[in-house]
Amino acid sequence: MTQAVSPFSSSFSFPDNTNQYWQGAPVVWAIGGSDCTGGAGIQADTKTIHNLGGLPNTIITAVTAQNAGGVKEINAVSDEVFRSQWSALEQAAMPSTIKVGMLANEAQVNTLITLLTELNQTCEEENWPRPIIVYDPVLAATSGDQLTESDLVPLIRDTLFPLVDVVTPNAKEVQKFAGTYMFSKDCMQRAAEAFIQLGCKKVVIKGGHIDLISGRSIDLAMSDDTRYWLNGAQIPTEHHHGTGCTFASAIAVFVAKGYHFRDAVTLAKGFITHGLIASSCLEGAYGPVLQTQLPTSLTVLPQTSNTWLTEWEDGPNLDTQPALSFPRINSDLFNLYPVVDSLEWLERLLKLGVTTIQYRDKTNSGEALEAAIQKAILLGKQYNAQLFINDYWQLAIKHQAYGVHLGQEDVQSADLNAIAHAKLRLGISTHGHFEFINALAIKPSYLAIGAVFPTKTKDMTGQIQGLSALKALCALQGQIPIVAIGGITLSNASQVLTCGAQAIAVVTAITEAKDPEHAVKQLSSLFE
């Protein structure tokens, strides 16, 4: 018989990556009920947070006795036990996010409100970042069982919601809190607006129980006046116990890791889809969704849009969108990609042999702007370069530019059909998974991902991707070339290229270099 090794014995050693994991993992608190089957509640929260790279800390509000047949009994913990768990965690490590699930009674709601208010005051006094609160308003189980006192709705709505950053109600919870029946996209929009008016800063209306499009699960996320629609596959399986807890916990982890709200929701929906696909292979009666891993495939990630797309109603495939065809770029010339704001810099770099470049004019207007763009296009042709005009697509078409580069706002207003008809190459800026997936549907000539690092040229607070997100996005791109942009220098460019980007866009790495010609030579050598 093999003798067990104590984790405290001198012969025990942690895996090589243990310290690295613990040092880089954000602390996420999960507050909710314990599910003895392990499918939902604190157990689902813990598995989700751990599998997505967070450090789960838990506060149990109730011990439930439940199984596939339903909830048998709920035993709420006392106020003293609730507070002692909170105090122990507070003394150990401050959380980046707090995921709140089932609150068993009125006393627990009031206690949580008091503790959150005190925590916010402490963070303000100590100049600490305030934890983000993600609330899954658990009032009933997926099976239909009532899980909390029915008179909690007014208390939660009036006193807890103003402290919540993200709320994730399903159709039943929307009906109870907002009084809206869910049967159309307009109902979802009204419900989301109602939760914002109740004080929640952001809301995700889960559409798993709303039959808007056959075979599809449509969610609506809202932040202030910005809407994010997510269209995912509806997975036919009975093993969906714990999806609400898992979804909210996944959002909490992604937000804790610095993802933008829209990207956190996009990845969380992909995480649920992947888990449902995995659990659909299980045999037996009604069971739990599986908490798997970070979604890395377009097959499980949802389609995304800031507006409701009528094409979604015709079918689930991206091919149902208007057929656009943009010419391909020459991949052999797509490597070092400077972005310049003057004709002097443009000509100077073209003479050095730069083969792909962008002209971004932010100073001229009217006739002077058109003259500068026309001159830039002629220079690009003179040096046989892939010259992209930033933003001004009408002038790019008029003067027959090689290509045009558009930001996210410009994509919404530009005439993409006119650009495609003029046979201009199209590049699109993206910042995270939501915009990246949305832009992929247009099938442009290339996609830009940024900002990889903080940059001097633009304030990208809240949208810094980092190397891990860049690598994940590059893995999704298929046949569309990727250029990485934002804070890229000679010292970090090699790391960027190992993530899968074909090109690197730079600004100050050249324009603020002591020797720009030498900087171009060094950066270009990375592609040899």
C-alpha positions in Angstrom: 0.0 0.0 0.0 1.3 3.4 -0.9 1.7 5.7 2.0 -0.2 9.0 1.8 2.0 12.1 1.8 0.9 14.9 4.1 0.8 18.3 2.4 2.7 19.6 5.5 5.5 17.1 5.3 9.0 18.1 4.1 8.7 15.7 1.2 5.7 17.5 -0.3 6.3 20.1 -3.0 3.8 22.2 -4.9 3.6 22.1 -8.7 6.0 24.5 -10.5 3.2 26.9 -11.5 1.5 27.1 -8.1 3.1 30.4 -7.0 2.6 31.9 -10.4 -1.1 31.0 -10.3 -1.7 32.3 -6.8 0.1 35.5 -7.4 -1.8 36.4 -10.5 -5.3 35.2 -9.5 -7.9 37.8 -8.4 -9.8 37.1 -5.1 -13.5 36.6 -5.8 -16.0 36.3 -2.9 -19.1 34.1 -3.5 -22.1 34.7 -1.2 -24.9 32.1 -1.5 -26.5 28.9 -0.5 -24.9 25.5 -0.3 -26.3 22.9 -2.7 -25.7 19.4 -1.3 -25.7 18.0 -4.9 -22.8 20.3 -5.9 -24.6 21.5 -9.0 -25.6 25.0 -8.0 -25.0 27.6 -5.3 -21.7 28.0 -3.6 -20.4 24.7 -5.1 -21.0 25.9 -8.7 -19.5 29.3 -7.8 -16.4 27.8 -6.4 -15.8 25.5 -9.4 -16.4 28.3 -11.8 -14.1 30.8 -10.1 -11.3 28.3 -9.7 -11.5 26.9 -13.3 -11.4 30.5 -14.7 -8.3 31.4 -12.7 -9.7 33.2 -9.7 -9.3 32.5 -6.0 -12.7 31.6 -4.6 -13.7 32.7 -1.1 -17.1 31.8 0.2 -19.8 33.0 2.5 -22.6 30.5 3.0 -26.1 31.9 3.6 -28.0 28.7 3.9 -27.6 24.9 3.8 -30.1 23.4 1.4 -31.2 19.8 1.0 -32.0 19.3 -2.7 -31.7 16.9 -5.5 -33.0 16.3 -9.0 -36.5 16.1 -7.5 -36.4 19.6 -6.1 -35.6 21.6 -3.0 -36.4 19.6 0.2 -35.3 22.0 2.9 -33.5 25.3 3.4 -31.6 26.1 6.6 -30.5 29.7 6.8 -27.4 30.6 8.8 -27.7 33.0 11.7 -26.7 36.7 11.4 -23.8 35.9 13.7 -22.5 33.2 11.4 -23.0 35.4 8.3 -21.0 38.2 9.9 -18.2 35.9 11.2 -17.6 34.5 7.7 -17.5 38.1 6.3 -15.1 39.2 9.0 -12.8 36.2 8.4 -12.5 36.9 4.7 -12.1 40.7 5.2 -9.1 40.1 7.5 -7.6 37.7 4.9 -7.8 39.4 1.6 -9.9 42.1 -0.1 -11.9 40.9 -3.1 -11.8 42.2 -6.6 -15.4 41.2 -7.1 -18.2 39.9 -4.9 -20.7 37.5 -6.5 -24.0 37.4 -4.5 -26.5 34.6 -5.0 -29.3 33.4 -2.7 -30.1 35.5 0.4 -32.3 33.4 2.6 -34.3 36.0 4.6 -34.8 39.6 5.4 -32.1 39.7 8.1 -29.5 38.5 5.6 -30.5 41.2 3.1 -30.2 43.9 5.7 -26.9 42.5 7.0 -25.4 42.4 3.5 -26.5 46.0 2.9 -24.8 47.1 6.1 -21.6 45.2 5.3 -21.4 46.4 1.7 -22.0 50.0 2.8 -19.3 49.8 5.5 -16.9 48.2 3.0 -17.5 51.0 0.5 -16.7 53.6 3.1 -13.5 51.8 4.1 -12.4 51.6 0.5 -13.0 55.3 0.0 -11.2 56.2 3.2 -8.2 54.0 2.4 -8.2 54.9 -1.3 -8.7 51.2 -2.2 -10.5 50.0 -5.3 -14.1 49.2 -4.5 -15.1 45.6 -5.2 -17.5 45.1 -8.1 -20.8 43.5 -6.9 -22.4 41.0 -9.3 -25.8 39.9 -8.1 -27.7 36.8 -9.4 -31.2 37.5 -7.8 -32.0 33.9 -6.8 -35.6 33.7 -5.8 -36.4 30.3 -7.4 -34.5 27.3 -8.6 -34.5 26.2 -12.3 -36.9 23.4 -11.2 -39.4 26.1 -10.1 -38.9 25.7 -6.3 -39.2 28.9 -4.2 -35.8 29.5 -2.5 -36.3 32.7 -0.5 -39.0 34.5 1.4 -41.5 36.0 -1.1 -41.6 39.4 0.7 -37.9 40.0 0.0 -38.6 41.5 -3.4 -39.4 45.1 -2.3 -36.5 45.1 0.2 -34.0 43.9 -2.4 -35.3 46.2 -5.1 -35.3 49.3 -3.0 -32.2 48.9 -0.8 -29.8 46.3 -2.4 -30.1 47.2 -6.1 -28.5 50.7 -5.7 -25.3 48.9 -4.3 -25.2 46.4 -7.2 -22.9 46.9 -10.2 -24.2 44.0 -12.4 -27.5 42.1 -11.9 -28.3 39.0 -13.9 -32.0 38.1 -13.8 -33.8 35.4 -15.7 -37.3 35.7 -17.1 -39.0 34.8 -13.8 -36.9 37.2 -11.8 -37.5 40.0 -14.3 -41.2 39.5 -13.9 -41.0 39.6 -10.1 -38.6 42.6 -9.8 -39.6 44.7 -12.9 -43.1 43.5 -13.5 -42.3 42.7 -17.1 -43.3 39.5 -18.9 -40.6 38.4 -21.3 -41.8 37.4 -24.8 -40.1 39.8 -27.2 -36.9 41.9 -27.7 -38.9 45.0 -26.8 -39.8 43.4 -23.5 -36.2 42.7 -22.8 -35.2 46.3 -23.6 -37.9 47.6 -21.3 -36.8 45.2 -18.5 -33.2 46.2 -18.8 -34.1 49.9 -18.6 -36.2 49.2 -15.5 -33.3 47.5 -13.7 -31.1 50.5 -14.5 -33.8 52.9 -13.2 -33.9 50.8 -10.0 -30.3 51.6 -9.3 -28.4 48.7 -10.8 -25.4 50.1 -12.8 -25.4 47.3 -15.4 -27.9 44.4 -16.2 -27.8 41.2 -18.2 -31.3 39.9 -19.1 -30.8 36.2 -19.6 -32.9 34.9 -22.5 -32.6 31.1 -21.9 -36.3 30.8 -21.1 -37.4 33.3 -23.8 -38.2 31.9 -27.3 -37.2 34.8 -29.5 -35.6 32.7 -32.2 -36.0 29.0 -32.5 -32.9 27.2 -31.4 -31.1 30.3 -30.2 -30.6 31.9 -26.7 -30.6 35.7 -26.9 -29.3 37.7 -24.0 -29.3 41.5 -23.6 -26.7 43.3 -21.6 -27.1 47.0 -20.9 -24.7 49.6 -19.4 -26.3 53.1 -19.1 -27.7 53.6 -22.6 -25.4 51.1 -24.4 -27.0 47.8 -25.4 -25.1 44.5 -26.1 -27.0 41.7 -27.8 -25.6 38.2 -27.6 -27.0 35.4 -29.8 -25.9 31.9 -28.8 -26.9 28.4 -29.6 -29.5 26.8 -27.4 -28.2 23.5 -26.2 -30.8 20.8 -25.8 -30.0 19.1 -22.5 -31.6 18.3 -19.2 -28.3 18.9 -17.4 -28.6 22.6 -16.8 -28.9 22.9 -13.0 -26.7 25.7 -11.8 -26.5 27.7 -15.0 -27.5 31.0 -13.3 -24.9 30.7 -10.5 -22.2 29.7 -13.0 -23.0 32.5 -15.4 -22.9 35.2 -12.7 -19.7 33.8 -11.2 -18.0 33.7 -14.6 -18.9 37.4 -15.1 -17.4 38.1 -11.7 -14.1 36.4 -12.5 -13.8 38.1 -15.9 -14.5 41.5 -14.5 -12.0 40.8 -11.7 -9.4 40.0 -14.4 -10.0 43.4 -15.9 -12.2 42.5 -18.9 -14.6 45.2 -20.1 -18.2 44.5 -19.1 -19.3 43.5 -22.6 -16.4 41.1 -23.0 -17.0 39.6 -19.6 -20.6 38.9 -20.6 -19.5 37.5 -24.0 -17.0 35.1 -22.4 -19.4 34.1 -19.7 -22.1 33.2 -22.2 -19.5 31.1 -24.1 -18.5 29.5 -20.9 -22.1 28.4 -20.2 -22.5 27.2 -23.8 -19.4 25.1 -23.5 -20.5 23.7 -20.2 -24.0 22.8 -21.5 -22.4 21.0 -24.5 -20.2 19.0 -22.2 -23.0 18.2 -19.8 -25.3 17.1 -22.6 -23.1 14.0 -23.0 -23.9 12.9 -19.4 -26.3 10.0 -18.8 -29.1 9.9 -16.2 -31.7 12.3 -14.9 -31.8 16.0 -14.6 -28.3 17.2 -13.5 -25.9 20.1 -13.3 -24.1 22.1 -16.0 -20.4 21.4 -16.1 -17.9 24.2 -15.2 -15.3 23.7 -17.9 -12.7 26.2 -19.1 -12.2 29.6 -20.8 -14.0 29.4 -24.2 -11.5 29.6 -27.1 -13.7 28.7 -30.1 -16.1 30.7 -32.2 -18.4 27.6 -32.1 -19.3 28.2 -28.5 -18.9 32.0 -28.3 -22.1 34.0 -29.2 -22.7 36.3 -32.1 -22.6 39.9 -31.0 -24.1 43.2 -32.0 -24.9 46.6 -30.5 -28.3 46.5 -32.2 -30.9 43.9 -32.9 -30.0 42.3 -36.3 -33.0 41.3 -38.4 -30.7 38.8 -40.1 -30.7 36.8 -36.8 -34.4 36.1 -37.3 -33.7 34.4 -40.7 -31.2 31.9 -39.3 -28.3 31.4 -36.9 -25.5 31.7 -39.5 -23.4 34.7 -40.0 -23.7 34.1 -43.7 -27.3 35.5 -43.6 -25.9 39.0 -43.1 -25.5 41.2 -46.3 -22.8 39.7 -48.5 -19.7 42.0 -48.4 -16.5 41.3 -50.2 -13.3 43.2 -49.4 -10.1 42.6 -51.3 -7.3 40.8 -49.4 -4.1 42.5 -48.4 -0.7 41.3 -49.4 0.3 39.3 -46.3 4.0 39.4 -47.3 3.9 43.2 -46.9 1.8 43.1 -43.7 4.4 43.3 -40.9 5.6 46.6 -39.5 2.6 48.9 -39.6 3.4 52.6 -38.6 0.5 55.0 -38.0 1.4 58.6 -38.8 -0.4 61.9 -38.6 1.6 64.0 -41.1 2.7 63.9 -44.7 6.3 64.5 -43.7 6.4 61.4 -41.5 4.5 59.4 -44.2 7.0 60.2 -46.9 10.0 59.7 -44.6 8.9 56.2 -43.6 7.9 55.2 -47.1 11.4 56.1 -48.3 12.8 53.7 -45.6 10.9 50.8 -47.2 7.9 50.6 -45.0 5.3 48.5 -46.9 2.1 49.0 -44.9 1.2 52.3 -43.2 -1.8 54.3 -42.0 -2.4 58.0 -42.5 -4.4 59.4 -39.6 -5.1 63.1 -40.1 -6.5 64.8 -37.0 -5.7 68.4 -37.7 -6.9 69.4 -41.2 -10.4 70.0 -42.4 -12.3 70.9 -45.5 -10.2 71.4 -48.6 -6.9 71.1 -46.7 -8.0 67.7 -45.4 -8.9 66.5 -48.9 -5.7 67.8 -50.4 -3.6 66.0 -47.7 -5.4 62.7 -48.1 -5.0 62.9 -51.9 -1.3 63.6 -51.5 -1.0 60.7 -49.0 -2.7 58.3 -51.5 -0.4 59.4 -54.3 2.6 58.8 -52.0 1.4 55.3 -51.2 1.1 54.4 -54.9 4.4 56.0 -55.7 6.2 53.6 -53.2 3.9 50.6 -53.9 2.8 50.6 -50.3 -0.4 49.3 -48.6 -1.6 52.8 -47.5 -4.8 52.9 -45.3 -6.7 56.2 -44.7 -8.0 56.5 -41.2 -11.8 57.3 -40.9 -12.4 59.4 -44.0 -13.8 56.6 -46.2 -15.7 58.9 -48.6 -12.4 60.7 -49.5 -10.6 57.3 -49.7 -13.2 56.1 -52.2 -13.1 59.4 -54.2 -9.3 59.3 -54.6 -9.0 55.6 -55.0 -7.0 54.7 -51.9 -5.6 51.3 -51.3 -7.6 50.9 -48.2 -9.5 52.5 -45.3 -9.3 51.9 -41.6 -12.3 52.4 -39.4 -12.9 52.5 -35.6 -15.9 51.0 -34.0 -18.0 54.1 -34.1 -17.2 54.7 -37.7 -18.2 51.2 -38.7 -21.7 51.9 -37.5 -22.1 55.0 -39.6 -20.0 54.1 -42.7 -21.4 52.8 -45.9 -19.7 49.4 -46.0 -21.3 48.5 -49.2 -19.9 51.5 -50.9 -16.4 50.7 -49.6 -16.7 47.1 -50.8 -18.1 48.2 -54.2 -15.1 50.6 -54.6 -12.8 47.6 -54.0 -11.0 49.2 -51.1 -9.4 47.1 -48.4 -11.0 47.5 -45.0 -9.4 47.4 -41.6 -11.4 47.6 -38.4 -10.3 48.4 -34.8 -11.5 46.1 -32.1 -11.2 46.2 -28.3 -12.0 42.8 -26.8 -14.1 39.8 -27.6 -17.4 41.5 -28.1 -16.2 43.9 -30.8 -13.8 41.3 -32.3 -16.6 38.8 -32.9 -18.9 41.6 -34.2 -16.2 42.7 -36.7 -15.5 39.2 -37.8 -19.0 39.0 -39.2 -18.2 41.8 -41.6 -15.2 39.8 -43.0 -12.8 42.7 -43.4 -9.4 42.7 -45.0 -7.7 42.7 -41.5 -8.6 43.3 -37.9 -6.7 45.4 -35.4 -6.6 44.4 -31.7 -5.8 46.9 -29.0 -4.7 48.3 -26.9 -2.3 45.6 -26.0 -0.5 47.8 -23.5 -1.2 51.3 -22.2 -0.4 53.9 -24.8 0.6 57.6 -24.9 -1.6 58.4 -27.9 -5.0 57.6 -26.5 -6.6 57.0 -23.1 -7.6 53.3 -23.3 -8.5 52.9 -19.6 -10.7 49.8 -19.1 -9.8 48.4 -22.6 -6.2 47.3 -22.2 -6.2 43.7 -23.6 -2.8 42.4 -22.4 -1.0 39.5 -24.0 -3.3 36.7 -22.8 -6.4 38.3 -24.4 -4.4 39.1 -27.5 -3.4 35.4 -27.8 -7.0 34.3 -27.2 -8.4 36.6 -29.9 -5.7 35.7 -32.4 -6.7 32.1 -32.0 -10.3 33.0 -33.2 -9.4 34.9 -36.3 -9.4 32.2 -38.9 -8.1 33.5 -42.2 -8.3 37.3 -41.4 -4.9 38.9 -40.7 -4.4 40.5 -37.3 -2.4 43.6 -36.4 -1.8 44.4 -32.7 -1.7 48.0 -31.6 -1.2 50.0 -28.5 2.0 50.6 -26.4 4.1 48.3 -28.6 7.8 49.0 -28.4 11.0 47.1 -29.5 11.2 45.6 -26.0 7.8 44.0 -26.1 7.2 43.5 -29.8 8.5 39.9 -29.8 6.1 38.9 -27.1 3.3 40.4 -29.2 4.2 38.4 -32.3 4.4 35.1 -30.3 0.7 35.6 -29.5 -0.2 35.1 -33.1 -0.4 38.7 -34.6 0.9 39.0 -38.1 1.7 42.7 -37.8 2.4 45.3 -35.2 1.2 48.9 -35.4 3.4 51.5 -33.8 3.3 55.2 -33.3 5.6 56.7 -30.7 8.1 53.7 -31.0 9.2 55.4 -34.2 8.0 59.1 -34.1 9.5 59.6 -30.6 12.7 57.5 -31.1 16.0 59.3 -31.0 16.9 57.7 -34.3 13.7 56.8 -36.2 15.6 55.2 -39.1 17.3 52.9 -36.7 14.0 52.1 -34.9 12.4 51.2 -38.2 15.3 48.9 -39.0 15.2 47.2 -35.7 11.4 46.7 -35.7 11.5 45.4 -39.3 14.2 42.9 -38.4 11.6 41.1 -36.2 9.9 39.9 -39.3 12.9 38.6 -41.2 
